[in-house]
């Protein structure tokens, strides 16, 4: 009865990739820069003892930390082989499906003819925006006009995303989902990575500021080939997604998913799986690092969320069984100290733990995120997957 917890700390990069200059991200290092900024801000270092037990401080420097616990896990980092720095390319590559050609971006807005077709298909009075923007800023700027006119807010970013923001009450949540499903079919013509429904609530005229909710939904294009998730399912190995996992893979290879309202909820579900799931892959995405703190360049919020995660990690490590595997990583960087509001092209951490692991075990720099997918297949089936180079044998 094998069980693995694969936890993606969304946006927690550990240093600029060799090609970061091509993405405008030279100098980015989400974790190291965060640790320096929080030390300067509050005068005390990040408190992440359980991550350090797994050796994360050997992957990238942690400012202000002068003593380290004994390393009981395996540690390394992975370079993204895919051409991108977004959620879809990161997760797909981890699951053994590198994206050779970057998903297109439309930082100057989407083609008018396509937007007009979308408006007509959904009987919309028009759209607002159609530009690259910060999600919170564009809601503040256009939210009241949206409520007044009924026009949804269309925007994008440096990622390959068609994002639609709409008020849950005045526009309607189900209607928002419906127009996003319609957009998903249209943007297949552009090979766009994701359509994202971005619902929000509030009414500034009545003294309630606008606030995005966790009723967000992602509509990804179908993976262009099978992933290790499909492989595990074909071997009758249970796969459970926690958070937005099913959305990222358009449901493929994820027969069961539990939607969550942020990190705290996601961690509660993960820890509950210690009691409710005795086998299979529990594949978790913790979205708040990225959505609430990375994109908003919120250093204190990011640090607090990481410390809260570390506490939950300690509980998971203490209560997992001898045969369980814990694998921690990220899908890209999102340095909260960096310019702009977009993802950053970085290495991601690769941290692995089993109770019988005799650390420290350096895993070095992996040439692809897919090494993690191969390792998981090796763990469950006894043989690595051809998508990457397994490091499971090094854990034993």
C-alpha positions in Angstrom: 0.0 0.0 0.0 2.2 2.8 -1.3 1.2 6.5 -0.8 2.9 9.6 -2.0 2.3 13.3 -1.1 3.4 15.5 -4.0 3.1 19.1 -2.8 3.6 22.1 -5.1 4.5 25.3 -3.3 3.1 27.4 -6.1 5.7 30.0 -7.1 8.5 29.1 -4.6 11.5 29.4 -6.9 15.0 29.0 -5.7 17.1 31.1 -8.0 17.2 32.4 -11.5 17.6 29.9 -14.3 20.6 30.2 -16.7 18.2 31.6 -19.3 16.4 34.0 -16.9 17.8 37.0 -18.9 15.7 36.0 -21.9 12.6 36.3 -19.7 13.7 39.5 -18.0 14.2 37.7 -14.7 17.9 37.8 -14.1 18.5 38.2 -10.3 15.2 36.6 -9.3 15.3 34.2 -6.3 11.9 33.8 -4.6 13.1 32.1 -1.5 16.5 33.7 -0.9 15.3 37.2 -1.7 12.2 36.7 0.5 14.4 35.6 3.4 16.6 38.7 3.0 13.7 41.0 2.8 11.9 39.6 5.8 15.0 39.7 7.9 15.4 43.3 7.1 11.7 44.0 7.7 11.2 42.3 11.0 14.7 41.7 12.3 14.3 37.9 12.5 14.9 35.2 9.9 12.3 33.0 8.3 11.3 30.2 10.6 11.2 27.1 8.4 12.9 24.3 10.4 11.1 21.4 8.7 12.0 22.6 5.2 15.6 22.9 6.5 15.5 19.4 7.8 14.9 18.4 4.2 17.9 20.6 3.2 16.3 23.6 1.5 19.1 25.8 2.8 21.6 23.7 0.8 19.6 24.6 -2.4 19.6 28.4 -1.9 20.8 30.7 0.9 18.4 31.6 3.8 19.3 35.0 5.2 20.0 35.3 8.9 20.0 31.6 9.7 23.1 30.6 11.6 22.3 27.1 12.8 20.6 24.3 10.9 18.9 21.1 12.0 20.2 17.8 10.9 19.2 17.1 7.3 17.0 14.0 7.2 15.9 14.2 3.6 17.1 14.5 0.0 17.5 18.0 -1.6 18.2 19.5 -5.0 16.8 21.8 -7.6 15.4 21.3 -11.1 15.7 23.4 -14.2 12.6 23.8 -16.4 13.1 22.4 -19.9 9.8 23.8 -21.1 9.7 27.2 -22.9 7.7 29.1 -20.3 7.3 30.1 -16.7 3.7 29.5 -16.1 1.5 27.0 -14.2 0.6 24.9 -17.1 4.1 24.3 -18.5 5.5 23.7 -15.0 2.9 21.2 -14.0 2.8 19.4 -17.3 6.6 19.0 -17.3 6.6 17.7 -13.8 4.1 15.1 -15.0 6.4 14.1 -17.9 5.1 16.4 -20.7 7.6 19.2 -21.4 6.2 22.1 -23.5 8.7 22.5 -26.4 7.0 25.6 -27.8 5.9 28.3 -25.4 2.3 29.1 -25.2 1.6 32.4 -26.9 1.0 35.6 -24.9 -1.0 38.7 -25.8 0.3 41.5 -23.7 -1.3 44.0 -26.0 -4.7 42.4 -25.8 -6.5 39.8 -27.7 -7.6 40.0 -31.4 -10.7 42.2 -31.8 -12.3 39.7 -34.1 -12.0 36.9 -31.6 -13.3 39.1 -28.7 -16.2 40.2 -30.8 -17.1 36.5 -31.5 -17.0 35.8 -27.8 -19.3 38.8 -27.1 -21.8 37.7 -29.7 -21.7 34.0 -28.6 -22.6 35.0 -25.1 -24.9 37.9 -25.7 -22.6 40.2 -23.8 -23.0 44.0 -23.9 -19.3 44.3 -24.5 -16.1 43.9 -22.5 -13.9 46.1 -20.4 -10.1 46.1 -20.5 -8.7 43.6 -23.0 -5.2 44.4 -21.9 -2.4 43.1 -19.7 -3.0 44.0 -16.1 -2.7 43.1 -12.4 -5.8 41.3 -11.4 -6.4 43.2 -8.3 -5.6 46.6 -9.9 -7.9 46.1 -12.9 -10.8 45.1 -10.6 -10.3 48.3 -8.5 -10.1 50.3 -11.7 -13.0 48.8 -13.7 -15.1 46.9 -11.1 -17.8 49.6 -10.6 -18.1 50.2 -14.3 -18.5 46.4 -14.7 -21.3 46.3 -12.2 -23.0 49.3 -13.8 -22.8 48.0 -17.4 -22.7 44.2 -17.1 -19.6 44.1 -19.2 -17.1 41.5 -18.0 -13.5 42.5 -17.4 -11.1 40.8 -19.9 -7.4 40.9 -19.2 -4.2 38.9 -19.5 -0.6 39.0 -18.2 2.9 37.8 -19.2 1.4 34.3 -19.0 -0.7 32.6 -21.7 -4.0 33.4 -20.0 -7.4 34.8 -21.0 -8.8 36.0 -17.6 -12.3 37.1 -17.0 -13.2 39.0 -13.8 -16.8 39.4 -12.9 -18.9 40.1 -9.8 -20.4 37.0 -8.2 -23.7 38.7 -7.5 -24.3 41.3 -10.2 -23.0 39.2 -13.1 -23.4 35.8 -11.5 -21.0 33.0 -10.8 -22.5 30.4 -13.0 -22.7 32.9 -15.9 -19.0 33.7 -15.4 -18.2 30.0 -15.7 -20.3 29.7 -18.8 -18.7 32.5 -20.6 -15.2 31.2 -19.7 -16.1 27.7 -21.1 -17.2 29.4 -24.3 -13.9 31.3 -24.4 -11.9 28.1 -23.9 -13.3 26.7 -27.1 -12.5 29.9 -29.0 -8.9 30.4 -27.7 -8.0 26.9 -28.8 -7.5 28.6 -32.1 -4.7 30.6 -30.4 -3.2 27.6 -28.6 -3.7 29.7 -25.4 -2.7 28.0 -22.2 -5.6 28.8 -19.9 -8.8 30.6 -19.5 -9.4 31.7 -15.9 -12.6 32.8 -14.3 -11.8 35.4 -11.6 -14.9 36.1 -9.5 -15.0 38.9 -7.0 -17.4 40.4 -4.5 -17.8 43.8 -2.8 -19.3 47.2 -3.4 -17.1 50.3 -2.8 -20.2 52.5 -3.0 -21.5 50.8 0.1 -18.2 50.8 1.8 -17.1 47.2 1.0 -13.9 47.0 -1.1 -13.7 44.6 -4.0 -12.2 41.2 -3.1 -11.4 38.2 -5.3 -12.9 34.9 -4.0 -11.7 31.3 -4.1 -14.4 30.4 -6.6 -11.9 30.8 -9.3 -11.8 28.2 -12.0 -9.1 27.4 -14.5 -9.9 26.0 -18.0 -6.7 24.6 -19.5 -6.3 23.2 -22.9 -6.1 19.4 -23.1 -2.6 18.0 -22.6 -1.1 17.1 -26.0 -0.1 13.7 -24.8 -0.3 11.2 -21.9 1.3 12.2 -18.5 2.5 10.1 -15.6 -0.9 10.7 -14.1 -2.5 8.8 -16.9 0.2 6.1 -16.5 -0.6 5.7 -12.8 -4.3 5.5 -13.4 -3.8 2.9 -16.1 -2.0 0.8 -13.4 -5.0 1.2 -11.1 -3.0 3.5 -8.8 -5.3 6.1 -7.2 -4.7 9.7 -8.1 -6.2 12.5 -6.1 -5.8 16.2 -7.0 -6.0 18.8 -4.2 -6.6 22.4 -5.3 -6.5 23.3 -9.0 -4.7 20.1 -10.1 -7.6 18.8 -12.1 -8.1 22.2 -13.8 -4.5 22.3 -14.9 -4.7 18.9 -16.6 -8.3 19.5 -17.9 -9.3 16.5 -15.8 -7.0 14.1 -17.7 -5.3 11.6 -15.3 -7.0 13.1 -12.3 -10.2 11.0 -11.7 -10.8 12.7 -8.4 -10.1 16.2 -7.2 -10.9 18.2 -4.0 -11.2 21.9 -4.7 -9.8 24.1 -1.9 -10.1 27.7 -0.6 -6.4 28.5 -0.4 -3.4 27.1 1.4 -4.9 26.6 4.8 -7.8 24.5 3.4 -5.4 22.7 1.1 -3.1 21.7 4.0 -6.1 20.6 6.0 -7.2 18.3 3.2 -3.7 17.0 2.8 -3.3 16.2 6.5 -6.8 14.6 6.5 -5.5 12.2 3.7 -3.2 10.7 6.4 -6.4 9.2 7.8 -8.6 8.8 4.8 -6.3 7.7 2.0 -4.1 4.6 2.5 -2.6 4.5 -1.0 -2.0 6.3 -4.2 -0.8 9.8 -5.2 -2.1 12.9 -3.4 -1.1 15.7 -5.7 -1.4 19.1 -4.1 -1.2 22.7 -5.3 -0.9 25.4 -2.7 -2.0 28.5 -4.6 -1.7 31.3 -2.1 2.0 31.7 -2.3 1.5 32.7 -5.9 -2.0 34.2 -6.1 -2.1 36.2 -2.9 1.5 37.0 -2.2 3.8 36.5 -5.2 1.8 38.4 -7.7 0.9 41.1 -5.2 4.6 41.4 -4.2 3.5 40.9 -0.5 6.7 39.9 1.3 5.2 39.7 4.9 2.2 37.6 3.6 4.5 35.3 1.6 6.7 34.8 4.6 3.8 34.1 7.0 2.3 31.6 4.5 5.6 29.8 4.2 6.0 29.5 7.9 2.5 28.2 8.3 3.2 25.6 5.6 6.4 24.6 7.5 4.3 23.8 10.6 1.9 21.6 8.6 4.9 20.0 6.9 6.2 19.0 10.3 2.9 17.4 11.1 2.9 15.5 7.8 6.5 14.2 8.4 5.7 13.1 11.9 2.5 11.2 11.1 3.3 9.7 7.7 4.0 6.0 7.6 7.3 4.4 7.0 6.4 3.6 3.4 5.1 7.0 2.5 7.0 9.4 0.1 6.8 13.2 0.5 7.9 15.2 -2.5 8.0 19.0 -2.4 8.6 21.3 -5.3 7.3 24.4 -7.1 6.0 25.0 -10.7 7.9 28.3 -11.3 9.1 31.3 -9.4 7.2 34.3 -8.2 9.7 36.5 -6.4 7.8 39.0 -4.2 10.8 41.3 -4.1 11.1 41.5 -7.9 9.9 44.2 -10.3 6.5 43.8 -11.9 3.8 41.3 -10.9 4.5 38.3 -13.0 6.1 34.9 -12.5 9.9 34.6 -12.6 12.0 32.1 -14.5 13.7 30.1 -11.8 14.9 26.7 -10.7 12.5 24.9 -8.4 13.3 23.0 -5.2 13.2 19.2 -5.2 12.9 17.9 -1.6 12.1 14.3 -0.9 11.5 12.5 2.4 10.8 9.0 3.7 11.1 8.0 7.4 13.8 5.5 6.5 15.8 8.0 4.4 19.3 8.5 5.8 20.0 12.1 4.9 21.6 14.3 3.8 21.2 13.1 0.2 22.2 15.7 -2.4 20.2 15.3 -5.6 22.1 18.1 -7.5 20.6 20.1 -10.3 18.1 18.1 -12.3 17.9 18.9 -16.0 14.1 18.7 -16.1 11.1 18.9 -13.8 10.1 15.5 -15.3 12.6 13.8 -13.1 10.0 14.1 -10.3 7.4 12.4 -12.4 9.7 9.5 -13.3 10.6 9.2 -9.6 7.0 8.8 -8.6 6.3 6.2 -11.2 9.5 4.4 -10.0 8.1 4.6 -6.4 4.7 3.2 -7.3 5.6 0.6 -9.9 9.2 -0.4 -9.3 10.4 1.0 -12.7 11.2 4.6 -13.6 9.2 6.3 -16.4 11.0 7.3 -19.6 9.9 11.0 -19.2 12.8 11.8 -16.9 15.6 10.4 -14.7 14.4 8.9 -11.5 16.2 9.6 -8.2 14.1 7.1 -6.2 17.0 4.7 -5.8 19.1 7.4 -4.2 16.5 7.7 -1.4 17.1 4.2 -0.2 
